[in-house]
């Protein structure tokens, strides 16, 4: 048991092969170092992995983690994380979800659950306060997401996969209610282990260190979130779909397989269009006060509507302006259990392959009538779906077109076209799990979608990317929704873009890189707390951590370096931080050579500031941030990573 408040003090370990369970050792020192969530999962996997390990090995672990703020009563803290080796990228993926499973896992008495082995037949695992039981899942094998969940016990919260996970589509998902653990193919790892579902229930609660102070603090935090222009107005009013219009205005709306950054029909697939003509109501994760989720009707049924990524990538990126089709496709992909980002990105790439005569797949830009059938073929790996199910990188290796295969490390990019947001481009390339906008540090929020910092200059972008990556790692580890990080920016910077003070701050923003690099380098020396970073205050009241901004930066840097070194052990080569030539070599605007990602310059700045060499942490950097590795083993791993890297 933990002596720290906010934690349940136990980590469950389940072996599917032997159908047994027990406890995994995890100390209070481990809890302080990692906080929880994806950083905790990275540490656990780092202890376990070895060179040559693959996603579909029986010994690949699935690590499901919560954070200390999960179940604490803090706003927007029902998140949980699933980490494993990704079948899509071959490296670590960490996939975050807002469903209720994490809350119920803690109520059952566990901070985390590790799943090992492989069941001989389709299996459901049930977790309660007193037992872990195994049930034959054959009756629900083959069912779609909603029907699978309906067949499971009503008084539990669930994790389930659909047909895509069962057929090991490399970007299949795991669902908790209507929320998705979406990226990296965690659903395929469940499918490989014959794990159809996991349920959890319980009545336990975590103890709070300073309950009265937390109660008073939560009132202030909720007020901050409800009054901030991003979390209090834009997200509740338009959801993430509200970003379509500003992305169009700034030329960062992925269009025609990232061939352009603007789409003439953008208004027809915008957040405004969704709100005015299709929105039935807002919805939210259990503890959320932002309520950004869109509820719409498809065939008369009230269902979760599409997020920005789905609208952008199944809209402009395939030259489609029919929002009704996107609503339907979003529902179909959810029911089949697939990541909408990777599915849409793979289809856009296939369309361009077909257009260039490189693969006669029948998919064409602007043609909608065969998309639904294509999704079904992907989920069941039939016909062209068998290749599409393997993602963009593998298709480019088979059919060609690597220069316009839009992925990083094998993971398809989100909907932000980075040639007019170069900091976001650096983030895509350096993100540990691949082409992820969030693991990238989400620099696009200061390059046009929240603030309006010069989006084409490389100046200061590496330092800010590192800080944002580290802070977002820590916020996620707490169990918090990353949208709460929007409120880090003072409201006036968003509300008053033409104010002289705002203009002055945004003008000097790129020049503060050296100062930010000092904060990134000497994280443990940052003893202050910034009121806009609410999560450290919450940790103090929930866990009695005495957390500061430096605590968050240090934990984030530990997590980021741990994941990166785990990837190197799994075979990631030096030089893997790359983007397709379309984004680095071809200007979006032929008359402006700045409209491409100056990746070499950005990476040089980034590696120097991170203490990395060609994408690999130096040994002194690992020691500094508490990543333990024997020197000789480190040398051997780095030598292998540099071979043909």
C-alpha positions as CSV (number, residue, x, y, z in Angstrom):
1,X,0.0,0.0,0.0
2,X,1.1,3.6,-0.7
3,X,1.7,6.1,2.1
4,X,0.9,8.8,-0.4
5,X,-2.6,10.2,-0.7
6,X,-4.4,10.3,-4.0
7,X,-3.3,6.8,-4.9
8,X,-4.9,3.4,-4.3
9,X,-1.4,2.0,-3.7
10,X,-1.7,-1.2,-5.8
11,X,-0.8,-2.2,-9.4
12,X,-2.7,-5.2,-10.7
13,X,-0.9,-7.7,-13.1
14,X,-2.9,-10.1,-15.1
15,X,-1.6,-13.1,-17.1
16,X,-3.9,-14.1,-19.9
17,X,-2.0,-17.3,-20.6
18,X,-2.3,-18.8,-17.2
19,X,-5.5,-16.9,-16.2
20,X,-3.9,-15.7,-13.0
21,X,-3.4,-12.3,-11.4
22,X,-1.3,-10.7,-8.7
23,X,0.3,-7.4,-7.7
24,X,3.2,-5.6,-9.5
25,X,5.7,-3.8,-7.2
26,X,5.5,0.0,-7.4
27,X,6.9,2.1,-4.6
28,X,6.1,5.6,-3.4
29,X,9.5,6.7,-4.8
30,X,8.2,5.4,-8.2
31,X,5.0,7.4,-7.7
32,X,6.8,10.6,-7.0
33,X,9.2,10.2,-9.9
34,X,6.5,9.4,-12.5
35,X,3.3,11.0,-11.0
36,X,1.2,8.4,-12.9
37,X,-0.4,8.0,-16.3
38,X,1.7,7.6,-19.3
39,X,5.0,8.4,-17.5
40,X,4.3,5.6,-15.1
41,X,3.5,3.3,-18.0
42,X,6.7,4.3,-19.8
43,X,8.7,3.4,-16.7
44,X,7.0,0.0,-16.4
45,X,7.5,-0.9,-20.1
46,X,11.1,0.4,-19.9
47,X,11.9,-2.2,-17.2
48,X,10.4,-5.0,-19.3
49,X,11.2,-4.5,-23.0
50,X,14.2,-5.9,-24.8
51,X,15.7,-5.5,-28.3
52,X,13.7,-7.3,-31.0
53,X,10.4,-7.3,-29.0
54,X,7.4,-6.8,-31.3
55,X,3.8,-5.7,-30.7
56,X,2.4,-9.1,-31.4
57,X,4.8,-11.0,-29.2
58,X,3.0,-12.9,-26.4
59,X,5.3,-11.1,-23.9
60,X,4.3,-7.6,-25.0
61,X,2.6,-5.9,-22.1
62,X,-0.5,-3.7,-22.1
63,X,-0.2,-1.1,-19.3
64,X,-3.4,0.7,-18.3
65,X,-2.7,3.6,-15.9
66,X,-4.6,6.3,-14.0
67,X,-3.3,9.5,-12.4
68,X,-3.4,10.7,-8.8
69,X,-6.1,13.3,-9.7
70,X,-8.3,10.6,-11.2
71,X,-11.3,10.2,-8.8
72,X,-10.1,13.1,-6.7
73,X,-13.0,15.5,-7.6
74,X,-10.7,17.8,-9.6
75,X,-12.3,19.0,-12.9
76,X,-11.5,17.2,-16.1
77,X,-9.6,14.3,-14.4
78,X,-11.4,11.1,-15.6
79,X,-8.7,10.3,-18.1
80,X,-6.7,7.1,-18.2
81,X,-3.9,5.9,-20.4
82,X,-3.0,2.7,-22.3
83,X,0.6,2.1,-23.3
84,X,2.1,-0.8,-25.2
85,X,4.3,-1.6,-28.2
86,X,2.5,-0.2,-31.2
87,X,1.9,-2.6,-34.2
88,X,1.7,0.5,-36.4
89,X,5.1,2.0,-35.5
90,X,7.0,-0.8,-33.7
91,X,7.8,1.6,-30.8
92,X,5.9,2.6,-27.7
93,X,2.5,4.1,-28.1
94,X,0.6,5.8,-25.3
95,X,-3.1,6.3,-26.0
96,X,-5.2,8.5,-23.7
97,X,-9.0,8.1,-23.2
98,X,-11.8,10.0,-21.4
99,X,-14.1,7.1,-20.7
100,X,-15.0,5.9,-17.2
101,X,-12.8,2.8,-17.1
102,X,-10.0,4.6,-15.2
103,X,-12.4,5.8,-12.5
104,X,-13.7,2.3,-12.0
105,X,-10.2,0.8,-12.0
106,X,-9.3,3.0,-9.1
107,X,-12.7,2.3,-7.4
108,X,-11.7,-1.4,-7.6
109,X,-8.5,-0.5,-5.7
110,X,-5.9,-0.2,-8.4
111,X,-3.8,2.7,-9.8
112,X,-2.9,0.6,-12.8
113,X,-3.3,-2.7,-14.6
114,X,-0.7,-4.7,-16.5
115,X,-1.9,-7.3,-19.0
116,X,0.5,-10.0,-20.1
117,X,0.4,-13.2,-22.1
118,X,-2.2,-14.4,-24.7
119,X,-5.5,-16.1,-24.1
120,X,-6.1,-19.3,-26.0
121,X,-9.6,-18.2,-27.0
122,X,-11.6,-14.9,-27.0
123,X,-11.7,-13.7,-23.4
124,X,-13.2,-11.0,-21.2
125,X,-11.5,-10.0,-18.0
126,X,-13.6,-8.8,-15.0
127,X,-11.9,-6.7,-12.3
128,X,-13.6,-6.1,-8.9
129,X,-12.4,-5.1,-5.5
130,X,-12.2,-8.8,-4.5
131,X,-11.3,-10.8,-7.6
132,X,-10.2,-11.0,-11.2
133,X,-12.2,-13.4,-13.3
134,X,-12.0,-14.6,-16.8
135,X,-15.0,-15.3,-19.1
136,X,-15.4,-16.8,-22.5
137,X,-15.9,-13.9,-25.0
138,X,-16.9,-16.1,-28.0
139,X,-20.5,-14.9,-27.8
140,X,-19.5,-11.3,-28.4
141,X,-16.5,-11.9,-30.6
142,X,-17.3,-10.3,-34.0
143,X,-19.7,-7.7,-32.6
144,X,-19.3,-4.0,-33.1
145,X,-18.4,-1.6,-30.3
146,X,-21.8,-0.6,-29.0
147,X,-23.3,-4.0,-29.2
148,X,-20.3,-5.5,-27.4
149,X,-20.7,-3.1,-24.6
150,X,-24.4,-3.7,-24.3
151,X,-23.8,-7.5,-23.8
152,X,-21.4,-6.9,-20.9
153,X,-22.6,-6.4,-17.3
154,X,-24.5,-3.1,-16.9
155,X,-23.0,-2.2,-13.5
156,X,-19.4,-2.1,-14.9
157,X,-17.3,0.2,-17.0
158,X,-15.7,-1.4,-20.0
159,X,-12.9,-1.5,-22.4
160,X,-13.8,-3.2,-25.7
161,X,-12.5,-3.7,-29.2
162,X,-14.5,-4.1,-32.4
163,X,-13.9,-6.1,-35.6
164,X,-10.9,-4.0,-36.5
165,X,-9.1,-5.0,-33.4
166,X,-10.0,-8.6,-33.8
167,X,-8.6,-8.6,-37.3
168,X,-5.5,-6.8,-36.1
169,X,-5.9,-3.6,-38.1
170,X,-2.7,-1.8,-37.2
171,X,-4.6,1.4,-36.1
172,X,-7.5,-0.2,-34.4
173,X,-8.8,1.3,-31.1
174,X,-10.1,0.4,-27.6
175,X,-13.3,2.0,-26.5
176,X,-14.7,3.0,-23.1
177,X,-18.3,4.0,-23.7
178,X,-18.1,6.4,-26.6
179,X,-14.6,7.6,-25.8
180,X,-11.6,6.2,-27.6
181,X,-8.1,5.1,-26.8
182,X,-7.4,5.8,-30.4
183,X,-3.9,6.0,-31.7
184,X,-1.1,3.5,-32.3
185,X,-3.2,0.3,-32.6
186,X,-3.8,-0.7,-29.0
187,X,-6.9,-2.4,-30.2
188,X,-4.8,-4.7,-32.4
189,X,-2.7,-5.7,-29.4
190,X,-5.9,-6.6,-27.5
191,X,-7.0,-8.6,-30.6
192,X,-3.7,-10.4,-30.8
193,X,-4.1,-11.4,-27.1
194,X,-7.6,-12.6,-27.8
195,X,-8.8,-10.0,-25.3
196,X,-12.2,-8.8,-26.4
197,X,-13.0,-6.7,-23.3
198,X,-12.0,-5.7,-19.8
199,X,-14.6,-4.6,-17.2
200,X,-14.0,-2.9,-13.8
201,X,-16.2,-1.9,-10.9
202,X,-15.8,-1.0,-7.2
203,X,-16.7,1.3,-4.4
204,X,-13.3,2.4,-3.0
205,X,-12.2,6.0,-3.0
206,X,-8.7,7.5,-2.8
207,X,-7.8,9.5,0.3
208,X,-7.2,13.3,-0.1
209,X,-4.4,14.9,1.8
210,X,-6.0,18.3,2.2
211,X,-9.7,17.9,1.4
212,X,-10.9,21.4,2.5
213,X,-8.2,23.2,0.7
214,X,-8.8,21.0,-2.4
215,X,-12.5,21.9,-2.3
216,X,-11.8,25.6,-2.2
217,X,-9.2,25.3,-4.9
218,X,-11.4,23.3,-7.2
219,X,-14.0,26.1,-7.2
220,X,-11.3,28.5,-8.4
221,X,-10.1,26.0,-11.0
222,X,-13.6,25.4,-12.4
223,X,-14.1,29.2,-12.6
224,X,-10.8,29.6,-14.5
225,X,-11.8,26.9,-17.0
226,X,-15.3,28.3,-17.4
227,X,-14.3,31.9,-18.0
228,X,-11.2,31.3,-20.2
229,X,-12.0,32.2,-23.8
230,X,-10.8,28.8,-25.1
231,X,-12.1,26.4,-22.4
232,X,-15.1,28.5,-21.4
233,X,-16.4,29.7,-24.7
234,X,-14.8,28.2,-27.9
235,X,-14.7,24.6,-26.9
236,X,-18.2,24.5,-25.3
237,X,-19.8,26.4,-28.2
238,X,-18.1,24.7,-31.2
239,X,-16.0,21.9,-29.8
240,X,-12.7,21.0,-31.4
241,X,-14.5,21.5,-34.7
242,X,-14.3,25.2,-34.0
243,X,-10.7,25.1,-35.1
244,X,-11.5,24.4,-38.8
245,X,-12.1,28.1,-39.6
246,X,-8.9,29.5,-38.0
247,X,-6.9,26.6,-39.6
248,X,-8.3,27.7,-42.9
249,X,-7.4,31.3,-42.2
250,X,-3.8,30.5,-41.3
251,X,-3.3,28.0,-44.1
252,X,-2.8,25.0,-41.8
253,X,-5.9,23.0,-42.8
254,X,-4.6,19.7,-44.3
255,X,-6.1,19.5,-47.8
256,X,-5.7,16.9,-50.6
257,X,-3.3,14.6,-48.7
258,X,-1.4,17.6,-47.3
259,X,-0.9,19.1,-50.7
260,X,-2.3,22.4,-49.6
261,X,-3.4,24.2,-46.4
262,X,-6.7,25.7,-47.5
263,X,-10.0,24.2,-48.8
264,X,-12.6,26.2,-50.7
265,X,-15.4,24.2,-49.1
266,X,-14.2,24.5,-45.5
267,X,-17.3,26.3,-44.3
268,X,-19.5,23.2,-45.1
269,X,-17.5,21.0,-42.7
270,X,-16.8,23.7,-40.1
271,X,-17.6,23.8,-36.4
272,X,-20.2,26.5,-37.1
273,X,-21.9,24.3,-39.7
274,X,-21.9,21.4,-37.2
275,X,-23.3,23.5,-34.4
276,X,-26.0,25.3,-36.5
277,X,-27.4,22.3,-38.4
278,X,-26.5,19.1,-36.6
279,X,-25.7,19.6,-32.9
280,X,-28.3,18.1,-30.7
281,X,-26.5,18.7,-27.4
282,X,-23.1,19.0,-25.7
283,X,-21.7,16.0,-23.8
284,X,-18.7,15.6,-21.5
285,X,-16.5,13.1,-19.8
286,X,-17.6,12.4,-16.2
287,X,-15.7,15.1,-14.4
288,X,-15.5,17.6,-17.3
289,X,-16.6,21.2,-16.9
290,X,-15.7,22.2,-20.5
291,X,-18.3,19.9,-22.2
292,X,-16.8,20.0,-25.7
293,X,-18.2,16.8,-27.1
294,X,-20.8,17.1,-29.9
295,X,-23.9,14.9,-29.9
296,X,-25.6,14.4,-33.3
297,X,-28.1,12.1,-34.9
298,X,-27.1,9.4,-37.4
299,X,-30.1,7.4,-38.8
300,X,-32.2,8.7,-36.0
301,X,-29.8,7.6,-33.3
302,X,-28.1,10.1,-30.9
303,X,-24.4,9.4,-31.1
304,X,-21.0,11.2,-30.5
305,X,-20.2,13.6,-33.3
306,X,-16.8,14.0,-35.1
307,X,-13.9,15.8,-33.6
308,X,-11.7,18.3,-35.5
309,X,-9.3,15.6,-36.8
310,X,-12.2,13.5,-38.3
311,X,-13.8,16.6,-39.9
312,X,-10.5,17.8,-41.3
313,X,-9.1,14.5,-42.5
314,X,-12.3,13.0,-43.9
315,X,-13.3,16.5,-45.3
316,X,-10.7,18.8,-46.9
317,X,-7.9,16.2,-46.9
318,X,-9.9,13.9,-49.3
319,X,-11.7,16.9,-51.0
320,X,-15.0,16.2,-49.4
321,X,-17.4,19.0,-48.3
322,X,-20.3,16.7,-47.3
323,X,-20.6,17.0,-43.5
324,X,-23.5,14.5,-43.4
325,X,-21.2,11.8,-44.8
326,X,-18.5,12.6,-42.2
327,X,-21.1,12.2,-39.4
328,X,-21.9,8.8,-40.8
329,X,-18.3,7.8,-41.4
330,X,-17.4,8.8,-37.9
331,X,-20.0,6.5,-36.5
332,X,-19.0,3.6,-38.8
333,X,-15.4,3.9,-37.8
334,X,-16.3,4.0,-34.1
335,X,-18.5,1.0,-34.4
336,X,-15.8,-1.0,-36.3
337,X,-13.2,0.2,-33.7
338,X,-10.7,2.2,-35.8
339,X,-8.7,5.4,-35.4
340,X,-10.3,8.0,-37.6
341,X,-7.0,9.8,-38.1
342,X,-5.0,6.9,-39.4
343,X,-7.9,5.5,-41.4
344,X,-8.5,8.8,-43.1
345,X,-4.8,9.5,-43.7
346,X,-4.3,6.0,-45.2
347,X,-7.3,6.6,-47.6
348,X,-6.0,10.0,-48.7
349,X,-2.6,8.5,-49.5
350,X,-4.3,5.6,-51.4
351,X,-6.3,8.2,-53.4
352,X,-3.1,9.9,-54.5
353,X,-1.4,6.6,-55.3
354,X,-4.4,5.8,-57.5
355,X,-4.3,9.3,-59.1
356,X,-0.6,8.9,-60.0
357,X,-1.2,5.4,-61.4
358,X,0.8,3.7,-58.7
359,X,-2.1,1.6,-57.2
360,X,-5.4,0.9,-58.9
361,X,-7.5,0.8,-55.7
362,X,-10.6,2.6,-56.9
363,X,-10.3,5.5,-54.4
364,X,-10.3,9.0,-55.8
365,X,-10.3,12.5,-54.3
366,X,-13.8,13.9,-54.1
367,X,-15.5,10.5,-54.6
368,X,-17.6,9.5,-51.6
369,X,-19.7,6.5,-52.7
370,X,-17.2,3.8,-51.9
371,X,-15.8,5.1,-48.6
372,X,-18.1,3.3,-46.2
373,X,-17.5,0.0,-48.0
374,X,-13.8,0.7,-47.8
375,X,-14.0,1.1,-44.0
376,X,-15.7,-2.3,-43.8
377,X,-13.0,-3.9,-46.0
378,X,-10.3,-2.4,-43.8
379,X,-11.9,-3.7,-40.6
380,X,-12.2,-7.3,-42.0
381,X,-9.0,-7.1,-44.1
382,X,-10.7,-7.8,-47.3
383,X,-9.5,-6.8,-50.8
384,X,-7.8,-3.4,-50.8
385,X,-8.6,-3.2,-47.1
386,X,-5.8,-5.6,-46.3
387,X,-3.2,-3.1,-47.5
388,X,-5.0,-0.1,-46.1
389,X,-5.2,-1.8,-42.7
390,X,-1.4,-1.7,-42.5
391,X,-1.2,2.1,-42.8
392,X,0.5,4.7,-44.9
393,X,4.1,3.8,-44.2
394,X,3.7,0.2,-45.2
395,X,1.7,1.1,-48.3
396,X,4.5,3.5,-49.4
397,X,7.0,0.7,-49.0
398,X,4.9,-1.6,-51.2
399,X,3.5,0.8,-53.8
400,X,6.0,3.8,-53.7
401,X,5.2,7.4,-53.0
402,X,7.3,7.9,-49.9
403,X,7.7,11.6,-50.6
404,X,4.0,12.1,-50.1
405,X,3.3,9.4,-47.6
406,X,2.1,11.6,-44.7
407,X,3.4,10.0,-41.5
408,X,6.1,10.3,-38.9
409,X,7.6,7.1,-37.6
410,X,4.8,5.2,-39.2
411,X,1.9,7.1,-37.6
412,X,-0.3,9.3,-39.8
413,X,-0.3,13.0,-39.0
414,X,-3.2,14.9,-37.5
415,X,-5.1,17.5,-39.5
416,X,-2.6,20.4,-39.0
417,X,-0.6,21.1,-42.2
418,X,2.8,22.1,-40.7
419,X,4.3,24.1,-43.5
420,X,2.8,27.3,-42.1
421,X,3.3,26.1,-38.4
422,X,6.9,25.0,-38.4
423,X,7.0,24.4,-34.6
424,X,4.2,21.9,-35.0
425,X,6.2,20.3,-37.8
426,X,9.2,19.9,-35.4
427,X,6.8,18.4,-32.9
428,X,5.4,15.9,-35.4
429,X,8.9,14.7,-36.2
430,X,10.2,14.4,-32.6
431,X,7.0,13.0,-31.0
432,X,7.9,9.7,-29.4
433,X,4.8,7.9,-30.6
434,X,4.9,9.2,-34.2
435,X,2.9,11.8,-36.0
436,X,0.9,12.9,-33.0
437,X,-0.2,16.6,-32.5
438,X,-0.4,16.2,-28.7
439,X,2.8,14.2,-28.0
440,X,4.3,16.8,-30.4
441,X,3.7,19.5,-27.8
442,X,0.8,21.1,-29.8
443,X,2.9,24.2,-30.8
444,X,0.1,25.0,-33.3
445,X,-1.9,26.5,-30.5
446,X,0.6,29.4,-30.3
447,X,1.1,29.4,-34.1
448,X,-2.4,30.5,-35.0
449,X,-5.0,28.5,-33.1
450,X,-4.8,30.4,-29.7
451,X,-2.1,32.9,-30.0
452,X,-0.7,34.4,-33.2
453,X,3.1,34.0,-32.9
454,X,5.1,34.1,-36.1
455,X,4.4,30.6,-37.4
456,X,7.2,30.5,-40.0
457,X,10.2,31.4,-37.9
458,X,12.3,28.6,-36.4
459,X,13.5,31.0,-33.7
460,X,12.7,29.8,-30.2
461,X,10.5,26.9,-31.5
462,X,12.7,24.1,-30.3
463,X,12.8,25.5,-26.7
464,X,9.1,26.0,-26.6
465,X,8.4,22.6,-28.2
466,X,10.5,20.9,-25.4
467,X,8.7,22.8,-22.7
468,X,5.3,22.1,-24.0
469,X,6.1,18.4,-24.5
470,X,7.3,18.1,-21.0
471,X,4.4,20.0,-19.4
472,X,1.8,18.0,-21.4
473,X,3.5,14.7,-20.4
474,X,3.1,15.8,-16.7
475,X,-0.5,17.1,-17.1
476,X,-1.5,13.8,-18.7
477,X,0.3,11.8,-16.0
478,X,-1.9,13.6,-13.4
479,X,-5.0,12.1,-15.0
480,X,-6.0,15.4,-16.4
481,X,-7.5,16.3,-19.8
482,X,-4.9,18.1,-22.0
483,X,-7.6,20.7,-22.8
484,X,-7.0,22.1,-19.3
485,X,-3.6,23.2,-20.6
486,X,-5.3,25.7,-22.8
487,X,-6.0,27.8,-19.8
488,X,-2.2,28.2,-19.2
489,X,-2.3,31.1,-21.6
490,X,-3.5,34.4,-20.1
491,X,-6.9,35.2,-21.4
492,X,-6.0,38.6,-22.8
493,X,-3.5,37.1,-25.2
494,X,-6.5,35.3,-26.8
495,X,-9.2,37.9,-26.3
496,X,-7.3,41.0,-27.3
497,X,-5.0,40.1,-30.2
498,X,-4.8,43.8,-31.4
499,X,-3.9,45.2,-28.0
500,X,-0.5,46.7,-28.0
501,X,0.6,44.7,-25.0
502,X,-0.5,41.5,-26.7
503,X,1.3,42.4,-29.9
504,X,4.4,43.2,-28.0
505,X,4.4,39.9,-26.1
506,X,3.8,37.9,-29.3
507,X,6.5,39.8,-31.1
508,X,9.1,38.9,-28.5
509,X,7.8,35.4,-28.0
510,X,10.3,33.7,-30.4
511,X,13.2,35.5,-28.7
512,X,12.7,34.0,-25.2
513,X,14.1,30.6,-26.4
514,X,17.3,31.0,-24.3
515,X,15.4,31.6,-21.1
516,X,13.1,28.7,-21.8
517,X,16.1,26.5,-22.5
518,X,17.4,27.3,-19.0
519,X,14.1,26.2,-17.5
520,X,14.2,23.0,-19.6
521,X,17.8,22.3,-18.6
522,X,17.6,23.1,-14.8
523,X,14.1,21.8,-14.1
524,X,14.7,20.8,-10.5
525,X,15.8,24.4,-9.8
526,X,12.4,25.8,-10.8
527,X,10.8,26.1,-7.4
528,X,8.0,28.5,-8.3
529,X,4.4,27.8,-9.0
530,X,2.6,29.7,-11.8
531,X,-1.2,30.2,-11.1
532,X,-2.2,29.3,-14.6
533,X,-0.6,25.8,-14.2
534,X,-3.3,24.5,-11.8
535,X,-2.2,20.9,-11.8
536,X,0.7,21.4,-9.5
537,X,-1.5,23.0,-6.9
538,X,-3.9,20.1,-7.2
539,X,-1.1,17.6,-6.7
540,X,-0.2,19.4,-3.5
541,X,-3.7,19.3,-2.1
542,X,-4.5,15.7,-3.2
543,X,-1.1,14.0,-2.6
544,X,0.8,16.5,-0.4
545,X,3.5,16.4,-3.0
546,X,4.8,20.0,-2.6
547,X,4.8,20.1,-6.4
548,X,6.1,23.1,-8.4
549,X,6.4,23.9,-12.0
550,X,9.8,22.3,-11.8
551,X,8.2,19.1,-10.5
552,X,6.1,19.0,-13.6
553,X,9.0,19.8,-16.0
554,X,11.2,17.2,-14.3
555,X,8.6,14.4,-14.5
556,X,7.8,15.3,-18.1
557,X,11.5,15.2,-19.1
558,X,11.9,11.9,-17.3
559,X,8.9,10.5,-19.2
560,X,10.0,11.8,-22.5
561,X,13.5,10.5,-22.2
562,X,12.3,7.2,-20.9
563,X,10.0,6.7,-23.8
564,X,12.6,7.8,-26.3
565,X,15.2,5.4,-24.9
566,X,12.7,2.6,-24.9
567,X,12.1,3.3,-28.6
568,X,15.8,3.1,-29.2
569,X,16.0,-0.3,-27.4
570,X,13.1,-1.5,-29.6
571,X,15.0,-0.6,-32.7
572,X,14.4,3.0,-33.5
573,X,17.4,4.2,-35.6
574,X,19.3,7.5,-35.4
575,X,17.7,9.9,-37.8
576,X,14.2,8.6,-37.3
577,X,12.8,12.0,-36.5
578,X,11.7,12.8,-40.0
579,X,8.8,14.1,-42.1
580,X,8.0,13.3,-45.8
581,X,9.7,15.5,-48.4
582,X,6.4,17.1,-49.3
583,X,6.5,18.9,-46.0
584,X,10.2,19.6,-45.8
585,X,11.3,20.2,-49.4
586,X,8.2,21.6,-51.2
587,X,6.9,25.1,-50.2
588,X,3.2,25.2,-49.6
589,X,3.3,28.6,-51.4
590,X,5.7,28.4,-54.4
591,X,6.3,32.1,-54.1
592,X,7.4,31.9,-50.5
593,X,10.2,29.5,-49.8
594,X,9.6,29.9,-46.0
595,X,6.4,27.9,-46.3
596,X,8.1,24.5,-45.6
597,X,9.3,22.9,-42.4
598,X,13.0,23.7,-41.9
599,X,13.4,20.5,-40.1
600,X,17.2,20.2,-40.1
601,X,17.6,23.6,-38.4
602,X,14.8,22.9,-35.9
603,X,16.2,19.5,-35.0
604,X,19.7,20.8,-34.4
605,X,18.3,23.3,-32.0
606,X,16.1,20.7,-30.4
607,X,18.7,18.0,-29.9
608,X,21.2,20.5,-28.4
609,X,18.6,21.7,-25.9
610,X,17.3,18.2,-25.1
611,X,20.8,16.8,-24.6
612,X,20.3,14.3,-27.4
613,X,22.5,13.3,-30.3
614,X,20.7,12.6,-33.6
615,X,17.6,11.7,-31.7
616,X,19.2,9.6,-29.0
617,X,19.5,10.8,-25.4
618,X,23.1,11.2,-24.2
619,X,24.0,9.1,-21.2
620,X,24.4,12.1,-19.0
621,X,20.9,13.3,-20.0
622,X,19.4,9.9,-18.9
623,X,21.2,10.1,-15.6
624,X,20.1,13.7,-15.0
625,X,16.4,12.8,-15.4
626,X,16.6,9.5,-13.6
627,X,16.5,7.0,-16.4
628,X,18.6,4.1,-15.2
629,X,20.6,2.1,-17.8
630,X,23.9,0.2,-17.5
631,X,26.6,2.1,-19.3
632,X,27.7,-0.9,-21.4
633,X,24.2,-1.8,-22.4
634,X,23.6,1.9,-23.3
635,X,26.7,1.8,-25.5
636,X,25.6,-1.3,-27.3
637,X,22.1,-0.1,-27.9
638,X,23.3,3.3,-29.3
639,X,25.9,1.6,-31.5
640,X,23.1,-0.6,-33.0
641,X,20.8,2.5,-33.4
642,X,23.6,4.3,-35.4
643,X,24.2,1.3,-37.6
644,X,22.4,2.2,-40.9
645,X,20.6,5.0,-39.0
